[in-house]
């Protein structure tokens, strides 16, 4: 059990039978009354974000989570198969629990977050940025750097990313896995 004032970003709590991660928090001292803790919580399973207020000193059930690096091996039906890099154990993770799965290629290392008490996998998360090769895009024109115009490009994982006009097929680009946006060209 933890007290509501001990909640920080990344803290995992169990509330109403569901697991929530704290995304944001704020201590509020209104002019009249007790201090409250205003939090933004994200449901681990559905991804839904809620706002919740707690009185200072309120007891909450905390969940101990473990974050370990796993290497992506292959896709098997509706599951992704990952290998623990320390023990070489292989585990299946449902595709819906993997964030950034569209940009994941074999051999990538992801963080798998699990509930330490039950060993239940909560989710798997790609690094924020990854480098991918462009397999198809319309040819770019020299000098097309003045505007912010973009064009679709297919990367090696099969996902489509909007890239600037000067990017050509065969080039390596850095992609933000959270929203699938182009970051920059890699040389």
OpenMM code with the backbone's topology and positions (N, CA, C; nanometers):
from openmm import Vec3, app, unit

residues = "UNK UNK UNK UNK UNK UNK UNK UNK UNK UNK UNK UNK UNK UNK UNK UNK UNK UNK UNK UNK UNK UNK UNK UNK UNK UNK UNK UNK UNK UNK UNK UNK UNK UNK UNK UNK UNK UNK UNK UNK UNK UNK UNK UNK UNK UNK UNK UNK UNK UNK UNK UNK UNK UNK UNK UNK UNK UNK UNK UNK UNK UNK UNK UNK UNK UNK UNK UNK UNK UNK UNK UNK UNK UNK UNK UNK UNK UNK UNK UNK UNK UNK UNK UNK UNK UNK UNK UNK UNK UNK UNK UNK UNK UNK UNK UNK UNK UNK UNK UNK UNK UNK UNK UNK UNK UNK UNK UNK UNK UNK UNK UNK UNK UNK UNK UNK UNK UNK UNK UNK UNK UNK UNK UNK UNK UNK UNK UNK UNK UNK UNK UNK UNK UNK UNK UNK UNK UNK UNK UNK UNK UNK UNK UNK UNK UNK UNK UNK UNK UNK UNK UNK UNK UNK UNK UNK UNK UNK UNK UNK UNK UNK UNK UNK UNK UNK UNK UNK UNK UNK UNK UNK UNK UNK UNK UNK UNK UNK UNK UNK UNK UNK UNK UNK UNK UNK UNK".split()
positions = [
    Vec3(0.0840, -0.1183, 0.0000),
    Vec3(0.0000, 0.0000, 0.0000),
    Vec3(0.0888, 0.1250, 0.0000),
    Vec3(0.0461, 0.2230, -0.0770),
    Vec3(0.1156, 0.3516, -0.0774),
    Vec3(0.0137, 0.4603, -0.0473),
    Vec3(0.0628, 0.5737, -0.0065),
    Vec3(-0.0227, 0.6890, 0.0194),
    Vec3(-0.0369, 0.7684, -0.1100),
    Vec3(-0.1481, 0.8384, -0.1242),
    Vec3(-0.1755, 0.9119, -0.2486),
    Vec3(-0.0691, 1.0169, -0.2783),
    Vec3(-0.0088, 1.0761, -0.1740),
    Vec3(0.0936, 1.1782, -0.1985),
    Vec3(0.2238, 1.1198, -0.2515),
    Vec3(0.2386, 0.9862, -0.2490),
    Vec3(0.3599, 0.9213, -0.2990),
    Vec3(0.3518, 0.8856, -0.4474),
    Vec3(0.2386, 0.9135, -0.5114),
    Vec3(0.2237, 0.8817, -0.6541),
    Vec3(0.3144, 0.9729, -0.7359),
    Vec3(0.3887, 0.9118, -0.8264),
    Vec3(0.4761, 0.9842, -0.9191),
    Vec3(0.4494, 0.9325, -1.0592),
    Vec3(0.5101, 0.9956, -1.1601),
    Vec3(0.4966, 0.9463, -1.2974),
    Vec3(0.5538, 0.8059, -1.3058),
    Vec3(0.4794, 0.7147, -1.3684),
    Vec3(0.5251, 0.5781, -1.3841),
    Vec3(0.4796, 0.4846, -1.2741),
    Vec3(0.4196, 0.5382, -1.1653),
    Vec3(0.3694, 0.4533, -1.0571),
    Vec3(0.2500, 0.3736, -1.1087),
    Vec3(0.2460, 0.2459, -1.0745),
    Vec3(0.1355, 0.1596, -1.1159),
    Vec3(0.0502, 0.1290, -0.9934),
    Vec3(-0.0821, 0.1520, -1.0049),
    Vec3(-0.1730, 0.1231, -0.8939),
    Vec3(-0.2870, 0.0354, -0.9434),
    Vec3(-0.3477, -0.0385, -0.8487),
    Vec3(-0.4651, -0.1195, -0.8784),
    Vec3(-0.5852, -0.0476, -0.8187),
    Vec3(-0.6866, -0.0212, -0.9043),
    Vec3(-0.8047, 0.0506, -0.8605),
    Vec3(-0.9246, -0.0085, -0.9328),
    Vec3(-1.0281, -0.0448, -0.8600),
    Vec3(-1.1492, -0.1047, -0.9161),
    Vec3(-1.1179, -0.2304, -0.9971),
    Vec3(-1.0173, -0.3061, -0.9557),
    Vec3(-0.9825, -0.4303, -1.0243),
    Vec3(-0.9014, -0.4112, -1.1509),
    Vec3(-0.8648, -0.2880, -1.1837),
    Vec3(-0.7869, -0.2599, -1.3044),
    Vec3(-0.6527, -0.2001, -1.2654),
    Vec3(-0.5564, -0.2134, -1.3554),
    Vec3(-0.4238, -0.1553, -1.3335),
    Vec3(-0.4130, -0.0233, -1.4088),
    Vec3(-0.3556, 0.0765, -1.3426),
    Vec3(-0.3381, 0.2088, -1.4021),
    Vec3(-0.1950, 0.2564, -1.3793),
    Vec3(-0.1380, 0.3213, -1.4819),
    Vec3(-0.0090, 0.3885, -1.4696),
    Vec3(-0.0350, 0.5376, -1.4577),
    Vec3(0.0398, 0.6025, -1.3696),
    Vec3(0.0281, 0.7470, -1.3544),
    Vec3(0.1055, 0.8149, -1.4684),
    Vec3(0.0370, 0.8975, -1.5429),
    Vec3(0.0992, 0.9727, -1.6524),
    Vec3(0.1416, 1.1108, -1.6035),
    Vec3(0.0559, 1.1705, -1.5191),
    Vec3(0.0834, 1.3047, -1.4707),
    Vec3(0.0193, 1.3209, -1.3327),
    Vec3(0.0739, 1.4084, -1.2508),
    Vec3(0.0172, 1.4328, -1.1182),
    Vec3(0.0400, 1.5773, -1.0786),
    Vec3(-0.0431, 1.6255, -0.9855),
    Vec3(-0.0304, 1.7624, -0.9394),
    Vec3(-0.0851, 1.7716, -0.7974),
    Vec3(-0.0056, 1.8246, -0.7046),
    Vec3(-0.0526, 1.8528, -0.5683),
    Vec3(-0.1303, 1.9839, -0.5746),
    Vec3(-0.2527, 1.9853, -0.5221),
    Vec3(-0.3334, 2.1075, -0.5237),
    Vec3(-0.3728, 2.1441, -0.3814),
    Vec3(-0.3491, 2.2668, -0.3450),
    Vec3(-0.3902, 2.3177, -0.2137),
    Vec3(-0.4922, 2.4276, -0.2386),
    Vec3(-0.6212, 2.3901, -0.2340),
    Vec3(-0.7221, 2.4943, -0.2534),
    Vec3(-0.7200, 2.5928, -0.1363),
    Vec3(-0.7759, 2.7087, -0.1552),
    Vec3(-0.7757, 2.8099, -0.0497),
    Vec3(-0.8455, 2.7623, 0.0755),
    Vec3(-0.9413, 2.6748, 0.0588),
    Vec3(-1.0174, 2.6252, 0.1728),
    Vec3(-1.0263, 2.4733, 0.1611),
    Vec3(-1.0008, 2.4021, 0.2653),
    Vec3(-1.0132, 2.2570, 0.2608),
    Vec3(-0.8783, 2.1870, 0.2590),
    Vec3(-0.8846, 2.0559, 0.2409),
    Vec3(-0.7643, 1.9723, 0.2437),
    Vec3(-0.6902, 1.9750, 0.1106),
    Vec3(-0.5628, 1.9425, 0.1164),
    Vec3(-0.4818, 1.9287, -0.0037),
    Vec3(-0.5254, 1.8027, -0.0772),
    Vec3(-0.5325, 1.8127, -0.2088),
    Vec3(-0.5706, 1.6959, -0.2894),
    Vec3(-0.4620, 1.6669, -0.3916),
    Vec3(-0.4654, 1.5463, -0.4422),
    Vec3(-0.3705, 1.5015, -0.5436),
    Vec3(-0.4506, 1.4779, -0.6712),
    Vec3(-0.4253, 1.5559, -0.7738),
    Vec3(-0.4940, 1.5381, -0.9022),
    Vec3(-0.4028, 1.4571, -0.9931),
    Vec3(-0.4525, 1.3440, -1.0436),
    Vec3(-0.3699, 1.2557, -1.1255),
    Vec3(-0.4343, 1.2292, -1.2598),
    Vec3(-0.3508, 1.1977, -1.3570),
    Vec3(-0.3953, 1.1478, -1.4863),
    Vec3(-0.3458, 1.0049, -1.4946),
    Vec3(-0.4384, 0.9109, -1.5065),
    Vec3(-0.4058, 0.7688, -1.5041),
    Vec3(-0.4403, 0.7044, -1.6381),
    Vec3(-0.3558, 0.6093, -1.6807),
    Vec3(-0.3784, 0.5373, -1.8060),
    Vec3(-0.4049, 0.3907, -1.7745),
    Vec3(-0.5188, 0.3394, -1.8236),
    Vec3(-0.5538, 0.1992, -1.8056),
    Vec3(-0.4548, 0.1152, -1.8856),
    Vec3(-0.3928, 0.0176, -1.8195),
    Vec3(-0.2894, -0.0637, -1.8831),
    Vec3(-0.3478, -0.1479, -1.9968),
    Vec3(-0.4680, -0.2032, -1.9777),
    Vec3(-0.5262, -0.2932, -2.0764),
    Vec3(-0.5869, -0.2181, -2.1941),
    Vec3(-0.6763, -0.1224, -2.1667),
    Vec3(-0.7491, -0.0552, -2.2752),
    Vec3(-0.6768, 0.0680, -2.3284),
    Vec3(-0.5869, 0.1261, -2.2491),
    Vec3(-0.5170, 0.2474, -2.2927),
    Vec3(-0.5968, 0.3737, -2.2667),
    Vec3(-0.7151, 0.3601, -2.2079),
    Vec3(-0.8000, 0.4747, -2.1797),
    Vec3(-0.7376, 0.5616, -2.0712),
    Vec3(-0.7461, 0.6929, -2.0865),
    Vec3(-0.6879, 0.7862, -1.9910),
    Vec3(-0.8005, 0.8498, -1.9097),
    Vec3(-0.7834, 0.8508, -1.7764),
    Vec3(-0.8839, 0.9111, -1.6884),
    Vec3(-0.8178, 1.0101, -1.5947),
    Vec3(-0.8975, 1.1050, -1.5457),
    Vec3(-0.8537, 1.1989, -1.4427),
    Vec3(-0.9109, 1.1492, -1.3112),
    Vec3(-0.8303, 1.1486, -1.2054),
    Vec3(-0.8761, 1.1012, -1.0750),
    Vec3(-0.8163, 1.1894, -0.9667),
    Vec3(-0.8978, 1.2254, -0.8668),
    Vec3(-0.8514, 1.3050, -0.7532),
    Vec3(-0.8483, 1.2175, -0.6291),
    Vec3(-0.7434, 1.2339, -0.5506),
    Vec3(-0.7287, 1.1614, -0.4250),
    Vec3(-0.7042, 1.2618, -0.3134),
    Vec3(-0.7586, 1.2334, -0.1948),
    Vec3(-0.7250, 1.3132, -0.0769),
    Vec3(-0.5862, 1.2731, -0.0298),
    Vec3(-0.5118, 1.3679, 0.0229),
    Vec3(-0.3787, 1.3385, 0.0759),
    Vec3(-0.3930, 1.2417, 0.1926),
    Vec3(-0.3108, 1.1374, 0.1921),
    Vec3(-0.3147, 1.0378, 0.2983),
    Vec3(-0.4006, 0.9170, 0.2651),
    Vec3(-0.4714, 0.9217, 0.1522),
    Vec3(-0.5551, 0.8086, 0.1112),
    Vec3(-0.4652, 0.6906, 0.0732),
    Vec3(-0.5018, 0.5713, 0.1209),
    Vec3(-0.4215, 0.4512, 0.0936),
    Vec3(-0.4620, 0.3914, -0.0407),
    Vec3(-0.3622, 0.3571, -0.1224),
    Vec3(-0.3855, 0.2971, -0.2542),
    Vec3(-0.3043, 0.1693, -0.2650),
    Vec3(-0.3545, 0.0760, -0.3448),
    Vec3(-0.2836, -0.0499, -0.3656),
    Vec3(-0.1853, -0.0325, -0.4813),
    Vec3(-0.0577, -0.0381, -0.4509),
    Vec3(0.0424, -0.0244, -0.5566),
    Vec3(0.0771, -0.1618, -0.6130),
    Vec3(0.1225, -0.1605, -0.7362),
    Vec3(0.1601, -0.2834, -0.8058),
    Vec3(0.3066, -0.2716, -0.8427),
    Vec3(0.3839, -0.3719, -0.8069),
    Vec3(0.5265, -0.3717, -0.8419),
    Vec3(0.5400, -0.4264, -0.9835),
    Vec3(0.5953, -0.3461, -1.0698),
    Vec3(0.6130, -0.3880, -1.2088),
    Vec3(0.7605, -0.4046, -1.2395),
    Vec3(0.7882, -0.4972, -1.3298),
    Vec3(0.9256, -0.5195, -1.3743),
    Vec3(0.9326, -0.4864, -1.5227),
    Vec3(1.0392, -0.4184, -1.5590),
    Vec3(1.0626, -0.3783, -1.6979),
    Vec3(1.1909, -0.4465, -1.7421),
    Vec3(1.1784, -0.5370, -1.8397),
    Vec3(1.2961, -0.6118, -1.8861),
    Vec3(1.3084, -0.6016, -2.0374),
    Vec3(1.4329, -0.6017, -2.0878),
    Vec3(1.4520, -0.6003, -2.2331),
    Vec3(1.4298, -0.7400, -2.2916),
    Vec3(1.3500, -0.7461, -2.3969),
    Vec3(1.3259, -0.8693, -2.4700),
    Vec3(1.3531, -0.8432, -2.6172),
    Vec3(1.4016, -0.9446, -2.6867),
    Vec3(1.4303, -0.9324, -2.8294),
    Vec3(1.3148, -0.9928, -2.9084),
    Vec3(1.2682, -0.9198, -3.0096),
    Vec3(1.1590, -0.9686, -3.0942),
    Vec3(1.2146, -1.0727, -3.1905),
    Vec3(1.1513, -1.1911, -3.1938),
    Vec3(1.1958, -1.2992, -3.2813),
    Vec3(1.1098, -1.3126, -3.4060),
    Vec3(0.9780, -1.3372, -3.3879),
    Vec3(0.8899, -1.3554, -3.5037),
    Vec3(0.7448, -1.3410, -3.4606),
    Vec3(0.6553, -1.3359, -3.5606),
    Vec3(0.5122, -1.3268, -3.5346),
    Vec3(0.4512, -1.4640, -3.5560),
    Vec3(0.3665, -1.5053, -3.4611),
    Vec3(0.3003, -1.6352, -3.4683),
    Vec3(0.1506, -1.6131, -3.4534),
    Vec3(0.0797, -1.6035, -3.5651),
    Vec3(-0.0641, -1.5783, -3.5608),
    Vec3(-0.0938, -1.4405, -3.5045),
    Vec3(-0.1645, -1.4381, -3.3905),
    Vec3(-0.2018, -1.3120, -3.3270),
    Vec3(-0.1014, -1.2684, -3.2203),
    Vec3(0.0061, -1.3428, -3.2020),
    Vec3(0.1051, -1.3144, -3.0984),
    Vec3(0.2409, -1.2805, -3.1583),
    Vec3(0.3161, -1.2022, -3.0832),
    Vec3(0.4558, -1.1770, -3.1148),
    Vec3(0.5380, -1.2604, -3.0168),
    Vec3(0.6432, -1.3242, -3.0658),
    Vec3(0.7288, -1.4059, -2.9804),
    Vec3(0.8550, -1.3260, -2.9479),
    Vec3(0.8800, -1.3125, -2.8162),
    Vec3(0.9955, -1.2380, -2.7671),
    Vec3(1.0849, -1.3308, -2.6872),
    Vec3(1.2153, -1.2987, -2.6832),
    Vec3(1.3120, -1.3785, -2.6076),
    Vec3(1.3764, -1.2909, -2.5001),
    Vec3(1.3765, -1.3420, -2.3763),
    Vec3(1.4443, -1.2755, -2.2665),
    Vec3(1.5945, -1.2808, -2.2951),
    Vec3(1.6612, -1.1677, -2.2889),
    Vec3(1.8026, -1.1620, -2.3251),
    Vec3(1.8956, -1.2150, -2.2172),
    Vec3(1.8432, -1.2402, -2.0979),
    Vec3(1.9263, -1.2941, -1.9907),
    Vec3(1.9101, -1.4451, -1.9780),
    Vec3(1.7849, -1.4926, -1.9840),
    Vec3(1.7579, -1.6355, -1.9617),
    Vec3(1.7306, -1.7110, -2.0911),
    Vec3(1.7119, -1.6419, -2.2016),
    Vec3(1.6800, -1.6986, -2.3324),
    Vec3(1.5440, -1.7688, -2.3354),
    Vec3(1.4568, -1.7398, -2.2377),
    Vec3(1.3199, -1.7917, -2.2399),
    Vec3(1.2412, -1.7165, -2.3458),
    Vec3(1.1516, -1.7878, -2.4141),
    Vec3(1.0675, -1.7251, -2.5149),
    Vec3(0.9259, -1.7119, -2.4617),
    Vec3(0.8655, -1.5943, -2.4842),
    Vec3(0.7295, -1.5707, -2.4378),
    Vec3(0.6448, -1.5129, -2.5501),
    Vec3(0.5164, -1.5508, -2.5576),
    Vec3(0.4264, -1.4878, -2.6541),
    Vec3(0.3598, -1.3656, -2.5912),
    Vec3(0.3440, -1.2598, -2.6688),
    Vec3(0.2747, -1.1395, -2.6245),
    Vec3(0.1693, -1.1069, -2.7303),
    Vec3(0.0458, -1.0837, -2.6859),
    Vec3(-0.0610, -1.0510, -2.7800),
    Vec3(-0.0262, -0.9240, -2.8567),
    Vec3(-0.0633, -0.9208, -2.9838),
    Vec3(-0.0326, -0.8065, -3.0696),
    Vec3(-0.0937, -0.6775, -3.0154),
    Vec3(-0.2097, -0.6860, -2.9505),
    Vec3(-0.2759, -0.5663, -2.8991),
    Vec3(-0.2011, -0.5038, -2.7810),
    Vec3(-0.1105, -0.5781, -2.7177),
    Vec3(-0.0361, -0.5273, -2.6027),
    Vec3(0.0977, -0.4644, -2.6413),
    Vec3(0.1321, -0.4666, -2.7708),
    Vec3(0.2604, -0.4135, -2.8164),
    Vec3(0.2395, -0.2747, -2.8762),
    Vec3(0.3011, -0.1730, -2.8164),
    Vec3(0.2918, -0.0381, -2.8713),
    Vec3(0.4029, -0.0189, -2.9745),
    Vec3(0.3693, 0.0376, -3.0891),
    Vec3(0.4667, 0.0587, -3.1957),
    Vec3(0.4951, -0.0664, -3.2757),
    Vec3(0.4026, -0.1637, -3.2753),
    Vec3(0.4245, -0.2922, -3.3422),
    Vec3(0.4419, -0.2775, -3.4933),
    Vec3(0.3822, -0.1749, -3.5536),
    Vec3(0.3938, -0.1551, -3.6984),
    Vec3(0.5372, -0.1272, -3.7417),
    Vec3(0.6198, -0.0803, -3.6507),
    Vec3(0.7561, -0.0410, -3.6841),
    Vec3(0.8596, -0.1372, -3.6255),
    Vec3(0.8150, -0.2539, -3.5818),
    Vec3(0.9039, -0.3509, -3.5180),
    Vec3(0.9539, -0.4513, -3.6217),
    Vec3(1.0859, -0.4704, -3.6247),
    Vec3(1.1425, -0.5692, -3.7152),
    Vec3(1.2165, -0.6747, -3.6335),
    Vec3(1.2413, -0.7893, -3.6934),
    Vec3(1.3077, -0.8984, -3.6215),
    Vec3(1.4421, -0.8527, -3.5664),
    Vec3(1.4676, -0.8886, -3.4411),
    Vec3(1.5932, -0.8520, -3.3764),
    Vec3(1.5847, -0.7263, -3.2924),
    Vec3(1.4747, -0.6476, -3.3051),
    Vec3(1.4596, -0.5268, -3.2241),
    Vec3(1.4439, -0.5631, -3.0775),
    Vec3(1.4971, -0.4782, -2.9909),
    Vec3(1.4855, -0.4983, -2.8466),
    Vec3(1.3762, -0.4058, -2.7940),
    Vec3(1.2794, -0.4640, -2.7235),
    Vec3(1.1679, -0.3886, -2.6667),
    Vec3(1.1658, -0.4084, -2.5158),
    Vec3(1.0992, -0.3180, -2.4459),
    Vec3(1.0806, -0.3320, -2.3013),
    Vec3(0.9485, -0.4031, -2.2773),
    Vec3(0.9522, -0.5161, -2.2070),
    Vec3(0.8307, -0.5876, -2.1701),
    Vec3(0.8056, -0.5598, -2.0227),
    Vec3(0.6878, -0.5045, -1.9936),
    Vec3(0.6510, -0.4674, -1.8580),
    Vec3(0.5537, -0.5721, -1.8051),
    Vec3(0.5863, -0.6284, -1.6871),
    Vec3(0.5010, -0.7321, -1.6293),
    Vec3(0.4755, -0.7045, -1.4821),
    Vec3(0.3632, -0.7573, -1.4328),
    Vec3(0.3270, -0.7491, -1.2916),
    Vec3(0.4170, -0.8477, -1.2179),
    Vec3(0.4972, -0.7993, -1.1239),
    Vec3(0.5960, -0.8838, -1.0570),
    Vec3(0.5321, -0.9906, -0.9688),
    Vec3(0.4145, -0.9640, -0.9143),
    Vec3(0.3526, -1.0605, -0.8234),
    Vec3(0.2876, -1.1770, -0.8971),
    Vec3(0.2318, -1.1526, -1.0161),
    Vec3(0.1626, -1.2591, -1.0899),
    Vec3(0.2338, -1.2984, -1.2187),
    Vec3(0.3404, -1.2292, -1.2550),
    Vec3(0.4132, -1.2501, -1.3815),
    Vec3(0.3235, -1.2344, -1.5037),
    Vec3(0.2180, -1.1546, -1.4922),
    Vec3(0.1299, -1.1250, -1.6036),
    Vec3(0.1921, -1.0138, -1.6872),
    Vec3(0.1971, -1.0332, -1.8175),
    Vec3(0.2530, -0.9308, -1.9054),
    Vec3(0.1494, -0.8213, -1.9236),
    Vec3(0.1896, -0.6978, -1.8917),
    Vec3(0.0989, -0.5848, -1.9030),
    Vec3(0.1040, -0.5243, -2.0429),
    Vec3(0.2250, -0.5005, -2.0927),
    Vec3(0.2415, -0.4493, -2.2292),
    Vec3(0.3876, -0.4584, -2.2695),
    Vec3(0.4120, -0.4428, -2.3984),
    Vec3(0.5481, -0.4362, -2.4523),
    Vec3(0.5596, -0.3036, -2.5272),
    Vec3(0.6736, -0.2409, -2.5146),
    Vec3(0.6885, -0.1056, -2.5672),
    Vec3(0.8164, -0.0925, -2.6497),
    Vec3(0.7994, -0.0465, -2.7728),
    Vec3(0.9143, -0.0190, -2.8592),
    Vec3(0.9892, 0.1032, -2.8081),
    Vec3(1.1190, 0.1153, -2.8403),
    Vec3(1.1885, 0.2410, -2.8106),
    Vec3(1.1186, 0.3562, -2.8833),
    Vec3(1.1337, 0.4775, -2.8332),
    Vec3(1.0633, 0.5924, -2.8907),
    Vec3(1.1012, 0.6138, -3.0367),
    Vec3(1.2289, 0.5949, -3.0712),
    Vec3(1.2733, 0.6147, -3.2092),
    Vec3(1.3394, 0.4880, -3.2610),
    Vec3(1.3159, 0.4600, -3.3899),
    Vec3(1.3787, 0.3456, -3.4541),
    Vec3(1.4212, 0.3852, -3.5952),
    Vec3(1.5225, 0.3187, -3.6467),
    Vec3(1.5738, 0.3467, -3.7805),
    Vec3(1.5226, 0.2388, -3.8757),
    Vec3(1.4596, 0.2822, -3.9851),
    Vec3(1.4032, 0.1904, -4.0834),
    Vec3(1.4455, 0.2304, -4.2238),
    Vec3(1.4495, 0.1311, -4.3132),
    Vec3(1.4859, 0.1552, -4.4528),
    Vec3(1.3585, 0.1723, -4.5353),
    Vec3(1.3608, 0.2670, -4.6273),
    Vec3(1.2454, 0.2895, -4.7143),
    Vec3(1.2526, 0.1902, -4.8299),
    Vec3(1.1448, 0.1127, -4.8465),
    Vec3(1.1412, 0.0134, -4.9540),
    Vec3(1.0708, 0.0666, -5.0782),
    Vec3(0.9768, 0.1616, -5.0607),
    Vec3(0.9123, 0.2197, -5.1780),
    Vec3(0.8646, 0.3607, -5.1470),
    Vec3(0.8905, 0.4513, -5.2406),
    Vec3(0.8346, 0.5860, -5.2389),
    Vec3(0.8527, 0.6449, -5.3776),
    Vec3(0.7746, 0.7443, -5.4085),
    Vec3(0.7897, 0.8132, -5.5372),
    Vec3(0.9249, 0.8841, -5.5370),
    Vec3(0.9881, 0.8957, -5.6548),
    Vec3(1.1201, 0.9610, -5.6585),
    Vec3(1.1121, 1.1065, -5.6125),
    Vec3(1.2152, 1.1481, -5.5404),
    Vec3(1.2215, 1.2857, -5.4922),
    Vec3(1.2911, 1.3749, -5.5934),
    Vec3(1.2689, 1.5029, -5.5803),
    Vec3(1.3319, 1.5998, -5.6699),
    Vec3(1.4331, 1.6815, -5.5920),
    Vec3(1.5441, 1.7106, -5.6565),
    Vec3(1.6479, 1.7898, -5.5916),
    Vec3(1.5946, 1.9314, -5.5689),
    Vec3(1.6171, 1.9830, -5.4491),
    Vec3(1.5721, 2.1184, -5.4182),
    Vec3(1.4357, 2.1232, -5.3516),
    Vec3(1.3705, 2.0090, -5.3298),
    Vec3(1.2394, 2.0066, -5.2650),
    Vec3(1.2535, 2.0099, -5.1130),
    Vec3(1.3237, 2.1105, -5.0632),
    Vec3(1.3426, 2.1190, -4.9183),
    Vec3(1.2810, 2.2456, -4.8611),
    Vec3(1.2279, 2.3327, -4.9448),
    Vec3(1.1789, 2.4625, -4.8975),
    Vec3(1.0418, 2.4519, -4.8308),
    Vec3(0.9588, 2.3580, -4.8736),
    Vec3(0.8236, 2.3492, -4.8176),
    Vec3(0.8119, 2.2313, -4.7221),
    Vec3(0.7042, 2.2283, -4.6504),
    Vec3(0.6785, 2.1179, -4.5584),
    Vec3(0.5899, 2.0121, -4.6226),
    Vec3(0.5903, 2.0017, -4.7525),
    Vec3(0.5090, 1.9019, -4.8224),
    Vec3(0.5646, 1.7627, -4.7944),
    Vec3(0.4746, 1.6656, -4.7850),
    Vec3(0.5168, 1.5283, -4.7588),
    Vec3(0.4545, 1.4336, -4.8598),
    Vec3(0.5080, 1.3124, -4.8626),
    Vec3(0.4571, 1.2074, -4.9504),
    Vec3(0.4595, 1.0768, -4.8722),
    Vec3(0.3778, 0.9781, -4.9108),
    Vec3(0.3801, 0.8502, -4.8400),
    Vec3(0.5023, 0.7674, -4.8809),
    Vec3(0.5569, 0.6944, -4.7835),
    Vec3(0.6697, 0.6049, -4.8094),
    Vec3(0.6461, 0.4761, -4.7319),
    Vec3(0.6755, 0.3625, -4.7946),
    Vec3(0.6629, 0.2330, -4.7281),
    Vec3(0.7992, 0.1947, -4.6733),
    Vec3(0.8036, 0.1563, -4.5445),
    Vec3(0.9286, 0.1164, -4.4814),
    Vec3(0.9387, -0.0355, -4.4803),
    Vec3(1.0525, -0.0882, -4.4375),
    Vec3(1.0811, -0.2315, -4.4455),
    Vec3(0.9851, -0.3196, -4.3657),
    Vec3(0.9150, -0.2631, -4.2677),
    Vec3(0.8189, -0.3423, -4.1909),
    Vec3(0.6825, -0.3473, -4.2575),
    Vec3(0.6635, -0.2697, -4.3645),
    Vec3(0.5355, -0.2661, -4.4348),
    Vec3(0.4485, -0.1483, -4.3959),
    Vec3(0.4878, -0.0730, -4.2947),
    Vec3(0.4108, 0.0427, -4.2502),
    Vec3(0.4341, 0.1602, -4.3451),
    Vec3(0.3377, 0.2520, -4.3483),
    Vec3(0.3487, 0.3717, -4.4316),
    Vec3(0.3764, 0.4921, -4.3428),
    Vec3(0.4745, 0.5729, -4.3834),
    Vec3(0.5155, 0.6914, -4.3086),
    Vec3(0.5131, 0.8100, -4.4044),
    Vec3(0.4680, 0.9254, -4.3569),
    Vec3(0.4721, 1.0475, -4.4371),
    Vec3(0.6120, 1.1073, -4.4240),
    Vec3(0.6808, 1.1258, -4.5386),
    Vec3(0.8183, 1.1772, -4.5384),
    Vec3(0.8266, 1.3010, -4.6276),
    Vec3(0.9297, 1.3850, -4.6102),
    Vec3(0.9485, 1.5007, -4.6983),
    Vec3(0.9737, 1.4566, -4.8429),
    Vec3(0.9528, 1.5471, -4.9362),
    Vec3(0.9634, 1.5165, -5.0785),
    Vec3(1.1041, 1.4748, -5.1218),
    Vec3(1.2090, 1.5190, -5.0513),
    Vec3(1.3460, 1.4891, -5.0940),
    Vec3(1.3937, 1.3493, -5.0543),
    Vec3(1.3174, 1.2749, -4.9772),
    Vec3(1.3564, 1.1398, -4.9346),
    Vec3(1.3338, 1.0423, -5.0504),
    Vec3(1.4319, 0.9544, -5.0746),
    Vec3(1.4240, 0.8593, -5.1847),
    Vec3(1.4210, 0.7152, -5.1355),
    Vec3(1.3859, 0.6261, -5.2243),
    Vec3(1.3832, 0.4835, -5.1950),
    Vec3(1.5240, 0.4354, -5.1587),
    Vec3(1.5348, 0.3464, -5.0587),
    Vec3(1.6626, 0.2919, -5.0182),
    Vec3(1.7306, 0.3698, -4.9063),
    Vec3(1.6794, 0.4889, -4.8734),
    Vec3(1.7394, 0.5681, -4.7664),
    Vec3(1.6918, 0.5191, -4.6302),
    Vec3(1.7714, 0.5467, -4.5282),
    Vec3(1.7365, 0.5122, -4.3903),
    Vec3(1.6781, 0.6367, -4.3230),
    Vec3(1.5648, 0.6173, -4.2527),
    Vec3(1.5025, 0.7291, -4.1823),
    Vec3(1.4769, 0.6888, -4.0371),
    Vec3(1.4670, 0.7889, -3.9526),
    Vec3(1.4332, 0.7663, -3.8124),
    Vec3(1.2840, 0.7961, -3.7959),
    Vec3(1.2122, 0.7038, -3.7292),
    Vec3(1.0672, 0.7147, -3.7143),
    Vec3(1.0326, 0.7156, -3.5655),
    Vec3(0.9382, 0.8024, -3.5282),
    Vec3(0.8852, 0.8046, -3.3912),
    Vec3(0.7802, 0.6945, -3.3820),
    Vec3(0.8032, 0.5933, -3.2965),
    Vec3(0.7137, 0.4765, -3.2910),
    Vec3(0.5829, 0.5057, -3.2197),
    Vec3(0.5732, 0.6158, -3.1462),
    Vec3(0.4484, 0.6473, -3.0760),
    Vec3(0.3392, 0.6892, -3.1724),
    Vec3(0.3746, 0.7696, -3.2732),
    Vec3(0.2722, 0.8178, -3.3661),
    Vec3(0.3055, 0.7909, -3.5127),
    Vec3(0.4173, 0.7269, -3.5403),
    Vec3(0.4526, 0.6912, -3.6773),
    Vec3(0.4974, 0.8088, -3.7614),
    Vec3(0.5513, 0.9119, -3.6990),
    Vec3(0.5933, 1.0298, -3.7741),
    Vec3(0.7424, 1.0224, -3.8090),
    Vec3(0.7757, 1.0866, -3.9185),
    Vec3(0.9149, 1.0974, -3.9648),
    Vec3(0.9898, 1.1921, -3.8716),
    Vec3(1.1123, 1.1545, -3.8305),
    Vec3(1.1933, 1.2401, -3.7452),
    Vec3(1.3049, 1.3046, -3.8266),
    Vec3(1.3908, 1.2214, -3.8888),
    Vec3(1.4971, 1.2759, -3.9735),
    Vec3(1.5583, 1.1648, -4.0579),
    Vec3(1.6459, 1.2046, -4.1490),
    Vec3(1.7161, 1.1112, -4.2345),
    Vec3(1.8431, 1.0664, -4.1657),
    Vec3(1.8768, 0.9389, -4.1773),
    Vec3(1.9972, 0.8831, -4.1156),
    Vec3(2.0977, 0.8561, -4.2255),
    Vec3(2.2207, 0.8999, -4.2054),
    Vec3(2.3225, 0.8791, -4.3096),
    Vec3(2.4105, 0.7643, -4.2742),
] * unit.nanometer
topology = app.Topology()
chain = topology.addChain("A")
for resn in residues:
    res = topology.addResidue(resn, chain)
    for name in ("N", "CA", "C"):
        topology.addAtom(name, app.Element.getBySymbol(name[0]), res)
